[in-house]
């Protein structure tokens, strides 16, 4: 088991409420007994489980801990690690799936066609609703920080490996709400197998932070998705009014 797998397993146990792991430290036989009888097994705590939120954590520290990451196969073909961008004290964090070709080239999230649409959605919705924010006022990141080959969906182990850094980002920022863009972000945050059409437009929770699920902008770029685009705008209106009203 690798160090990353061990950490993930320990964090899973912590989420279940288990604070310590115990280990057998010795077992002897009673010499005077007519038959060998083992003494009670002695146990002692061998580790305190790690927390997802290290003391004094910050986005700078998380970026430093990622380093020149080689933790999974996505590192093999990437050009850039796309950490995230925006207001580090944002009241809303948008979480997408993973970098595309433009993001991999520039090292910034949502800068391609889908990113341009997301910017329009944020700026135009806020303006129409009289909410004085723009894209620069929110924080944007992805479930995985490296581009999957041919923009395929990240695999479960890739999401799990990179997920620790996403969770630390969210805990370091502590937004008032999170917006999950698309099914991959929804599954990473909510651990659900339901489809996005049943989950979008509704409030959920990641830890103690409300989560609004909506469609990924790349899905909305398809011409036949006009209804989905209208629904996504409604989702953003609900999100913005919850956070800023």
N, C-alpha and C positions, 0 to 999 in steps of 0.2 A: 504494500500500500504506500503510495506517495505521500509526501507531506501535505499536499493540497487535498488529497482524498481524505486523509486523517482529519484535517481541520474541518472539512465539510461534514464528516461523520460526527465529530464532536459537537459542532454547532447544531446539528440535527437533534442530538440528545438534549442539548441545552434548551432548544425550542420546546421540547416535550416536558420541560420542567426538571430535568435531571441535572444536578449541580456537580456531582462527584462521580468518578469511576473508581471502583475498588478492585484490588488485586490480591490474590492469595500470596502470602509471604512466608508460609511454612506449614508443615503438617508432620507430626510425630506420632509414634505409637506408644501407648501406656505399657511400660515394661512389666508391671505387676499383674496385669489383667490375664485371666486364663486364656483368653483369645485376644489377638491384636485388636485394640479399639482405638480408632483415631481420635485425637484431641479435637476440640472445636477448631475449625479453620480460622486462623488469624487473618484479619484483613486490615488494610490501611489505605487511605486515599493516596492515589498516585498522581492525580492531576486534577486541577480545577478547570472546568471546561471553559474554553475561550468565549468571549462575547463578540457579537457582530459589530459592536460599537466600542473600539478601543478608547481608553481615556484620552481626552484632548485631541480626538481625531479631527482632521480637517481635509479639505479637498487637496491641498498641497501635499499632505502626508500620504493620502491615498495614491496620488499620482506618483509619488516617490516609491511607494511600495509596489506599484505595478512595474516600474522600471522598464527595461526592454523585454517585456514579457515573452516567455517561450513556454507557457504552461499548457497550451493545447495546440492542435494542428492548424488553427487559424493563423498562427504566427508565420507559417511557412511561406505564404504568398503575399502577405500584407505589405503595404508601403508605409503606412502610418498607423499608430495607435490613436484612435479617435476617443479621447477621454470624455469630452463634454464641453459645453460653452454656455455663457450667459451670466446672469446675476447670481453670485454665490450666496446671496441672502434672499433669493426669490421666494415668493409665496406660492408659486406653482412650478412643479417640475414635470416636463414632458418626457416620457420614456418611449423610445422607438425600438426597432428590432436590431439593426446593425448597420454599419457603414456601407454605402454603395461605392461606386468607382470614384465619383467626385469627392466624396467624403474621405476616402482612402488617400486620394491625391493631396487634398488640402489639410487633412488632419482635423477637420471640424465636422460636427454633425449637421445633417439636413441642410446641405448647400446646393444640392442638385435640383432637379425639377420638383421632386416631392418636397424638398426643403423650401423652395420658393412658394409652393402652394401653402405649406404650413405657415410661413411668414404672413401671407395674405390672410389666411384664416384668423390668425391671432390679431393682427393689426386691424383688419376690417371689422371683425366681430366686436372687438373692444371699442372701436370708434362708433359703430352703430348703437352700441349699448351705453355710450357715454362713460366708459371706463377708461381712465387715462393711463393705459399701459401699451407697450409695444413688445415686439419679440425680444428686444434687449433686456426687458424687465423680468423675463422668465429664465429658467435654466433648462437645457435640453441635453439629453444623453441617450445612450442605447443599452440594451441588454448585454450585447457583446461589443467589445471595443475594437475588434479587427474585422475586416471585410470577409464574409464567407465567400468561397469561390463561386463565381457566376451568380452572385447575389442569392444563393440558395438560403433556405431557412436554417438558422443555427440548430445544431444537433443538441440533444439534451445534456450531454456531458460538457459541451462547449458553454451552454447557458449556465450550467452549474458552476463551472470553473470561474467564469467571468462574473457570475451573479454576486459573489462576495463583495466585489468592488462596487457594483451597482447599489447593493444594500447599504454599504458604507457611505456612498455618496448621498443617498436619500436621508440617512440618519445624521450626516454632518450638516446638511442643509436644513432639515426639519421643515419642509414646506407645509403650508396649510392644506394643500391638496396635491395629488398626483394625477396626471392624465396619461393613461396607457394607450398608446397609439398602435392599434392592430392586435392580432391574436397572439403573436409571440410575446409581446410585452404583457398582455393580459395574463397569459399562462405563467410567465415568470414571476409576476407579482401576486397572483391570486391562486396559483396552483389548481386550476380548474380545467376540466376537459370539455366544458360546454362551448358551443360556438359563439362567436363574437356578436352575431345578430341578436342573440338572446341576452347578452350581457351589456351591450352598449346602452348609453343613456341612463344607466342606473348607478347608484352609489354603492361602492364596496369599501373594504378596509384592507390596507397593508399595515400590519401592526396597529398603531393607533391613528394612522393617517388616512383620510378619505381618498378613495380612488375613483375617478370617472373613466370609463372605458369608451373609446370611440374608434372609428376606422383609421387605418394608416393612410396618410396622404397619397402614397403611391397607388393604393386601391381606388382612391377618389379621382385619380387622373384618367381612368378609363371612361370613355365617352358614355357608356351605357349606365353609369352609376350616378346619374343626376339625383335620384332619390336619396342615395346614400350620402351624397354631398350635402343635401339639405339637412339630413339627420345629424351629420357631423357638426354643422353650424349650430344646430340646436343644442347639441352636447356642450359645445364651447360656451354658449350663452349661459347654460345652467352652471357650468364650472366657474365662469368669471363672476357671476352674480353671487355664488356661494362664497367665493374667496374675498371679493372686494366690496360687497354691499355691507 
